[in-house]
Amino acid sequence: MLLEIKDGVVCYDTAMILDRVSINVNQGEFVSMVGPNGAGKTTLLRLASGLMNWEREIKKGLRKEISNIIIQGDIIFKGEKIDHLPPHERVKRGLILCPERGRPFRELTVLDNLRCGGYLCRDKELEKRNLEKVYELFPVLKERRNQISGTLSGGERTMLSIGRALMYDPSILLIDEPSTGLAPKVKEEMFFRIRDIFQAGVTIFLVEQDVTFALELASRNYVLSKGRIVAEASGKELMADEKIRKIYLGL
């Protein structure tokens, strides 16, 4: 087992976002999580990647909209309990998040953003090879390598986010809603590239609202609703379950 979350809980004040959620992803597996808006999917990725540790910010008054937060659960990666580690230490171990809408450093060029992804890499030859792999996967990033990232289209920003993550040889990619805001043709191409990354040997945990693509790509799927796992099955099994299909997948 590569990644495991045991009894993950995230509660803001009285709002329960994740209610004892447990998931696992095996080495070499493509797993997806689907579910309606507000189900807690992005929160789960933030919990796994270490971006939910807001206690200090709340105490300092930096998150005035929240007076109290409860974060619980075990995050186990490569057999090691990592929930005490900050995000950059999780990245060093190969657990890397591609956030929704890419979120590049807008004032930097495409190339500088990619180099930021390889910042922790001390092997410059490896960094150079990884850059060439990214350019091969996303040729448009090579074409636009000197372009300021803030001027990219939505699809190009997502490509840049994924490319940036690949610069540090991830053991697992956590990909959050890569199809958000994309035209159908661009969306289809994006999912083809994600499949190529998986076939190249990278384990993937995909959170996605486009159920059709997610279930087609992943070998195993979780359905999250109102902060709880309501189903775990193959895409074929989920599509055959009328209740799951209608109530939770909107199909």
C-alpha positions, 0 to 999 in steps of 0.5 A, a space after each residue: 500500500 502506498 497511501 492510506 488515510 485512516 478515519 480522516 476528520 475535518 470540522 470547521 466550527 460546527 460544519 463537519 467536512 470529513 466524517 471519519 473518511 478512510 481510503 487507500 491507494 496501492 502502488 501502481 494503481 489509478 484510483 478516483 474519487 467522485 461525488 457532488 460539489 461540497 462533498 469534501 473531495 478537495 478537503 481530503 486532498 488537502 488533508 493528505 498533502 498537509 495543507 489543512 494545518 491551520 491551527 496556528 493561523 486561527 490562533 493568530 487571527 489570520 483565518 477570522 472566518 473560522 473560530 475553531 477547527 478539528 483535524 484528525 486521522 492518520 496519514 500513512 505514506 510508504 508505511 510511514 505515518 506522516 500527518 505530523 509532517 509539513 507539506 514540503 516534507 511530504 513532497 520530498 517523500 514523493 506525495 505531490 498535489 496538483 491543485 484545482 485550476 493549476 494555480 501557477 506563480 502568475 508573474 513567473 514564466 512557464 519555464 520558471 514555474 516548472 523549475 520551481 517544481 524541481 526545486 528540491 531536486 539536487 540532481 541537475 541532470 535528472 531535473 533536465 531529463 524531467 523537463 524534457 519529459 514534461 515538454 514531450 508530454 505537453 508540447 505547448 509548454 515548450 512552445 510557451 516556456 518564456 511566456 508569463 504564466 498569468 497569461 495562459 488559458 485554463 487548460 494550459 494552467 492545468 498542464 503547467 500544474 501537472 508538469 510542475 508536479 512531474 519535475 520531482 519524480 512523484 511516487 503519487 500524484 494527487 490531482 484535483 478537478 483537472 477538467 474544471 472550466 475546460 472545453 470538451 475537446 481540451 478536457 478529453 486531451 487532458 485526460 489522455 495525458 493523465 492516462 499517459 502519466 499513469 501508464 509511465 508508472 506514476 500512481 494517481 489519485 484523481 478527484 474529479 466531477 466528470 464522472 464518465 472520464 473518472 470511472 473510465 480511467 480508474 481501476 477503483 473508485 470512491 464515491 464521497 457524499 456529505 463528508 462520508 464514503 458511500 461506495 467503493 467499486 469499479 466503474 462498471 459496478 458503480 454504473 450498474 448500481 441504479 441508486 448510486 448512479 442517480 443519487 450520487 453520480 447524477 447520471 
